[in-house]
Amino acid sequence: MQLPPSFEEQGPNMVCKLHKAIYGLKQAPRAWLDKLRNSLLHCGFHNDILITGSDSTEISSLIVQLNNQFALKDLRNINYFLGIQVTTTDHGLHLSQTKYITDILYKAKLECANSLPTPMTGGEKLSCIGSDPVKNPQQYRSLVGALQYATLTRPEITFAVNKVCQFMHCPLESHWKTVKRILRYLKGTLDYGLDMSRPTSLDLVGFCDADWASDIDDRRSTTSFCVYLGSNLIYWSSKKQHTVSRSSTETEYRSMESLTAEITWIQSLLGDNLSTVLMSANPILHARTKHIELDLYFVREKVLAKDLTVKHTLAYDQTADIPTKALSNAQFLLLRDKLRIVSLSTLSLRGDVKSIE
């Protein structure tokens, strides 16, 4: 940056000191979050944190040590945190957002609507043309924004939410119809959520898929993947590729590159790697460094080094199909089970995860 005209006489080493973040810079969201956090603390609000582990003695000892330095309130077993309902079961945890989704339904005035078996009709394709603009685009953007947070515990709606997010700038009635279908699907599965069990292994297994030239407006492909740690789903993604692929092979390979990069990142994060841990605390740096190894030979090198085993997965077992495309009712329900999205009513309950304030 250079000093504005008439300020040069102040000296060559003078710079501008900003009193607020410039809108649009990557630093702006972090600066805003830091400002909001400090303001809320000043107003009397408190930060909540979770402490969990396999050794109850160590947990109690840590709480005592923290209490010696900070004013703590032990809230005992966790049941609700950041809009997520946490229920301890006989074999692990069940994460759901029943209250949050119910609030969205009331906001959309669909609390009494009939439920539907899937969030999208099988084979449905959305376009930026073909129907009239919605009468209330603000309501559309508000509800779609709220649905994005619901994907934290409902990965099976990731593809549908990703598609309706692509039309925020000019939503049409056809898009609004899809939003209402997503909500009606959630209406019938309010107590569903991620079932997390105590892992018997720490193997990282990923499924990736791609839908070639699926966007009928710009012919870009959709990439998706799911990552499991043992039997637990820990990471998933569904997004449109940045460029047009000239073949289905190119599309699939790009999807595999993305999955390989994420698995490599998770491996580093789970290991004792100080630089990786520091980077994980910086979301901007994380986003910039994940692409370092994304080149044409990245996957090949991992396979040759036996760090990665690549196998073909039949459509019957391809869990990455859910965040890739709109599926038929039977296929959607089958793959939803493989994602371990289950109803809380089917699980046996107990509790031992503490929350402190």
C-alpha positions in Angstrom: 0.0 0.0 0.0 1.1 3.6 -0.6 0.1 6.7 1.4 -2.7 8.8 -0.1 -1.8 12.1 -1.8 -0.8 14.9 0.6 0.5 12.5 3.2 3.9 11.8 1.6 5.6 14.6 3.5 5.1 12.7 6.8 8.1 10.6 5.9 9.0 7.5 3.9 8.5 5.1 6.8 5.0 6.2 7.7 2.1 3.7 7.1 -1.6 3.7 7.5 -2.9 2.0 10.7 -6.4 0.6 10.2 -8.9 0.9 13.0 -11.2 -1.7 11.5 -11.0 -4.6 9.0 -11.6 -3.8 5.4 -14.7 -5.7 4.1 -13.7 -8.4 1.7 -10.3 -9.2 3.1 -9.7 -12.7 4.3 -8.8 -11.3 7.7 -12.1 -9.5 8.1 -14.2 -12.5 9.4 -11.6 -13.3 12.0 -11.3 -9.7 13.1 -15.1 -9.5 13.3 -15.3 -12.7 15.4 -12.7 -11.5 17.8 -14.5 -8.2 18.2 -17.8 -10.0 18.7 -16.3 -12.4 21.3 -14.8 -9.5 23.3 -18.0 -7.6 23.2 -20.1 -10.5 24.4 -17.7 -11.3 27.2 -17.8 -7.6 28.3 -21.6 -7.8 28.4 -21.4 -10.7 30.9 -21.7 -13.7 28.6 -19.4 -16.7 29.2 -17.5 -19.1 27.0 -18.6 -22.8 27.2 -16.1 -25.6 26.7 -16.4 -29.4 26.7 -14.1 -31.8 28.5 -14.3 -35.4 27.6 -12.0 -38.4 27.7 -11.7 -42.1 28.7 -10.3 -41.4 32.2 -12.7 -39.9 34.6 -10.0 -39.2 37.1 -8.0 -37.2 34.6 -11.1 -35.2 33.7 -11.8 -34.3 37.3 -8.2 -33.3 37.9 -8.2 -31.1 34.8 -11.4 -29.3 36.0 -9.8 -28.7 39.4 -6.7 -27.2 37.8 -8.8 -25.0 35.5 -10.9 -23.9 38.5 -7.8 -22.7 40.3 -7.1 -20.2 37.5 -10.6 -19.4 36.2 -14.1 -19.0 37.7 -15.8 -22.2 36.4 -19.2 -23.7 36.7 -19.4 -27.4 36.2 -22.6 -28.1 34.1 -22.2 -31.8 34.5 -23.2 -34.1 31.7 -23.6 -32.3 28.4 -27.0 -32.4 26.6 -27.0 -29.2 24.5 -24.1 -27.3 23.0 -24.1 -24.7 20.2 -27.4 -25.8 18.9 -26.5 -29.4 18.9 -28.2 -31.9 21.1 -25.7 -34.5 22.5 -27.1 -37.7 23.9 -24.8 -40.3 25.4 -25.8 -43.9 24.4 -24.6 -47.3 25.5 -22.0 -47.3 22.8 -21.1 -43.6 22.2 -22.8 -40.4 21.3 -25.8 -39.3 19.3 -25.6 -35.8 17.8 -28.8 -34.2 16.5 -30.3 -30.7 16.1 -34.0 -31.4 16.8 -34.7 -28.0 18.4 -32.7 -26.0 15.9 -34.5 -27.7 12.9 -37.9 -27.3 14.6 -37.2 -23.5 14.9 -36.4 -23.4 11.2 -39.7 -25.1 10.4 -41.6 -22.6 12.5 -39.7 -19.8 10.8 -40.8 -21.2 7.4 -44.4 -21.9 8.7 -44.0 -25.6 7.8 -44.3 -27.0 11.2 -47.5 -28.7 10.2 -46.5 -29.8 6.7 -46.5 -33.4 5.6 -43.1 -35.1 5.6 -41.3 -36.5 2.6 -38.8 -39.4 2.3 -35.9 -37.6 0.6 -34.6 -34.0 0.5 -34.7 -34.0 -3.3 -36.5 -35.8 -6.0 -34.4 -38.5 -7.7 -32.5 -37.1 -10.7 -33.6 -33.6 -10.0 -31.5 -30.8 -11.7 -31.8 -27.2 -10.6 -31.1 -24.3 -13.1 -30.9 -20.5 -12.9 -33.7 -20.3 -15.5 -37.1 -21.9 -16.0 -39.4 -20.4 -13.5 -40.4 -17.0 -11.9 -38.3 -15.3 -9.2 -39.4 -15.9 -5.6 -41.6 -13.3 -4.0 -39.5 -13.1 -0.9 -35.8 -13.6 -1.7 -34.8 -12.5 1.9 -36.8 -15.4 3.4 -35.1 -17.8 0.9 -31.6 -16.6 1.8 -32.4 -16.7 5.6 -33.7 -20.3 5.5 -30.9 -21.6 3.2 -28.3 -20.0 5.5 -30.0 -21.7 8.5 -30.0 -25.1 6.7 -26.2 -24.8 6.2 -25.7 -25.1 9.9 -28.1 -28.1 10.0 -25.6 -30.1 7.9 -23.3 -30.3 10.9 -25.3 -33.4 12.1 -27.2 -34.2 8.9 -24.7 -34.9 6.2 -27.4 -36.6 4.0 -28.8 -33.1 3.1 -25.4 -31.7 2.2 -25.9 -32.1 -1.6 -29.4 -30.6 -1.5 -28.3 -27.6 0.6 -25.3 -27.1 -1.5 -27.5 -26.9 -4.7 -29.9 -24.3 -3.3 -27.0 -22.3 -2.0 -25.9 -21.7 -5.5 -28.9 -19.5 -6.3 -28.8 -17.1 -3.4 -28.2 -14.2 -5.8 -31.4 -14.8 -7.7 -33.6 -17.5 -6.3 -36.5 -18.9 -8.4 -39.7 -20.6 -7.5 -38.2 -23.9 -8.5 -35.4 -23.4 -6.0 -37.9 -22.4 -3.3 -39.8 -25.6 -3.9 -36.6 -27.6 -3.3 -36.0 -25.7 0.0 -39.4 -26.6 1.2 -38.9 -30.2 0.2 -35.7 -30.3 2.3 -37.6 -28.9 5.3 -40.4 -31.4 4.8 -37.8 -34.2 4.8 -36.3 -32.8 8.0 -39.9 -32.6 9.5 -40.2 -36.3 9.3 -36.7 -37.1 10.7 -36.5 -34.5 13.5 -34.7 -36.9 16.0 -32.3 -38.3 13.4 -28.6 -37.5 13.7 -25.0 -38.7 13.7 -24.4 -41.9 15.7 -20.8 -42.0 17.0 -19.5 -45.1 18.6 -16.3 -46.0 20.5 -14.0 -47.0 17.6 -12.5 -50.4 17.5 -9.9 -49.2 15.0 -8.4 -45.9 13.9 -8.3 -46.7 10.2 -9.0 -43.7 8.0 -11.4 -44.8 5.1 -12.7 -42.4 2.5 -15.3 -42.7 -0.3 -15.2 -40.2 -3.1 -17.5 -39.7 -6.1 -18.2 -37.2 -8.8 -21.1 -36.3 -11.1 -19.6 -35.3 -14.4 -21.0 -32.1 -16.0 -24.0 -32.2 -13.7 -24.6 -28.5 -13.6 -26.9 -27.7 -16.6 -26.0 -24.0 -16.5 -22.2 -24.2 -16.7 -21.5 -27.9 -17.1 -19.2 -28.0 -14.1 -19.0 -31.3 -12.2 -19.9 -32.0 -8.5 -17.3 -33.5 -6.3 -18.1 -35.2 -3.0 -16.4 -37.4 -0.4 -16.9 -38.9 3.0 -14.2 -39.8 5.5 -14.6 -42.4 8.3 -12.4 -42.8 11.4 -13.0 -46.4 12.2 -16.8 -46.8 11.8 -17.5 -43.1 12.5 -18.2 -40.5 9.9 -16.0 -37.5 10.7 -15.8 -35.4 7.6 -17.9 -34.9 4.4 -18.0 -32.5 1.5 -20.1 -31.7 -1.5 -19.2 -28.8 -3.9 -19.0 -27.8 -7.5 -15.6 -28.1 -9.2 -13.9 -24.8 -10.0 -13.3 -25.6 -13.7 -15.0 -27.6 -16.4 -13.7 -31.2 -16.8 -13.5 -32.6 -20.4 -14.1 -36.2 -19.3 -15.6 -38.2 -16.5 -12.1 -39.6 -15.8 -10.8 -36.1 -15.2 -13.7 -35.4 -12.9 -13.3 -38.6 -10.9 -9.5 -38.0 -10.6 -10.1 -34.5 -9.2 -12.5 -35.9 -6.7 -9.9 -38.5 -5.6 -7.2 -35.7 -5.3 -9.5 -33.8 -3.0 -10.2 -36.8 -0.8 -6.5 -37.8 -0.7 -5.5 -34.3 0.4 -8.1 -34.3 3.2 -7.1 -37.8 4.5 -3.4 -36.6 4.4 -4.4 -33.5 6.4 -6.3 -35.6 9.0 -3.4 -38.0 9.4 -1.1 -35.1 10.1 -3.6 -33.6 12.5 -4.0 -36.8 14.4 -0.3 -37.3 14.6 2.1 -35.4 16.9 2.9 -32.6 14.4 3.2 -29.2 16.1 3.2 -27.2 12.8 0.0 -28.9 11.7 -1.7 -28.3 15.0 -0.7 -24.6 14.8 -2.0 -24.4 11.3 -5.3 -26.1 12.2 -5.9 -23.2 14.7 -5.7 -20.7 11.8 -8.5 -21.3 9.3 -7.0 -19.0 6.8 -3.6 -20.7 6.8 -5.3 -24.0 6.7 -7.3 -23.1 3.6 -4.1 -21.9 1.8 -2.0 -24.9 2.7 -4.3 -27.7 1.9 -3.7 -27.3 -1.8 0.1 -27.6 -1.5 0.1 -31.3 -2.5 -2.7 -31.1 -5.0 -0.9 -31.8 -8.2 -1.3 -34.4 -11.0 0.9 -37.0 -9.4 -0.2 -36.5 -5.8 -2.5 -39.6 -5.6 0.0 -41.7 -7.6 2.8 -40.9 -5.2 0.7 -41.8 -2.2 -0.3 -45.1 -3.8 3.3 -46.0 -4.7 4.5 -45.2 -1.2 1.7 -47.5 0.1 0.3 -44.6 2.2 -3.0 -45.0 0.3 -4.9 -47.9 -1.0 -7.4 -47.2 -3.8 -10.2 -49.6 -4.5 -13.3 -49.5 -6.7 -16.6 -49.3 -4.8 -19.8 -50.6 -6.1 -22.8 -48.3 -6.3 -24.5 -50.3 -3.6 -21.8 -49.3 -1.0 -20.8 -45.9 -2.4 -21.8 -43.6 0.5 -20.4 -40.6 -1.4 -23.3 -40.9 -3.7 -25.5 -39.1 -1.2 -23.6 -35.7 -1.3 -23.1 -36.1 -5.1 -26.5 -36.3 -6.6 -30.3 -36.6 -6.0 -31.1 -40.3 -5.4 -34.2 -42.4 -5.6 -36.0 -43.1 -2.3 -34.7 -46.6 -1.9 -31.0 -45.8 -2.6 -31.1 -42.7 -0.5 -32.4 -44.5 2.6 -29.9 -47.3 2.1 -26.9 -45.0 1.9 -28.3 -42.8 4.8 -28.0 -45.9 7.0 -24.3 -46.3 5.9 -23.7 -42.7 7.0 -24.9 -43.8 10.4 -27.8 -41.2 10.5 -30.2 -42.9 12.9 -33.2 -42.0 15.0 -32.5 -41.3 18.7 -35.5 -43.4 19.6 -33.7 -46.6 18.4 -30.8 -46.1 20.8 -30.2 -47.0 24.5 -29.2 -44.0 26.5 -26.7 -43.1 29.2 -24.5 -40.0 30.1 -20.9 -39.2 31.0 -19.7 -36.2 29.0 -19.2 -33.0 31.0 -19.7 -29.4 30.0 -18.3 -26.5 32.0 -18.8 -22.8 31.8 
